[in-house]
Amino acid sequence: MMKTITCLHKAMVFLEYFTSNSWVWNPDNVNMTEYIENCCMGTKKYASNEEIAGLPAGRKHLNKLRNIHHDFNTILVILIWCIFIARSQMARDIWHFVVNLCYKFLSYFRASSTMRY
């Protein structure tokens, strides 16, 4: 038990400086974009031990994966929606209502954009 108490006392003495003083943080540097970019690049280079030269290829790969993700989600939503439309009259009615509403909005927008004031 004395070993545990001694360990806790040492930790308490060590943390006393940080817990009993008041600290004022200035976030000006954090708000700068350049600072954040440098922080991320430094973390990548020094903490993760990754090469900076591979960054453009990594961005290109990430964009490709993001596009695949969006395409898959779009196809999935369209497929599920088509299944619901094929089986439900209420879904067909909602679909026709939405399409009709979009058509009216686009027609109104087209008509109002050609008017001269």
C-alpha positions, 0 to 999 in steps of 0.5 A: 500500500505504501508503494501505491501511496508513494507513486500517487504522491509523486504524480500529485507533486509532478502535476501540481504545477500544471493543475494549480497555475492558470494558463492563457492560450492564444489560438491565433497561430492555430487559426492560420491555414499555413500553420495547420498545413505545416503541422500536418506535414510535420506529423506526416514526415516526423511522427509517421515517418512517411515520405512527402514525395508520395503525397500527390499520388496519395491525394489522387488515390484518395479522390479515386476512392471518394468517387468510387464511394459516391458512385456506389452510394448513388447506384445503391440509392437508385436501385433501392428507390427503383425497387420501392417504386416498382412495388409501392403505389405511394412511392410512385406518387411521391416520386411523381410529386417530387419530379413535378415539383422540380419541373415547376421550379425549374420552369419558374426559374428559367422563366424568371431568369429570362425576364428583364428588369 
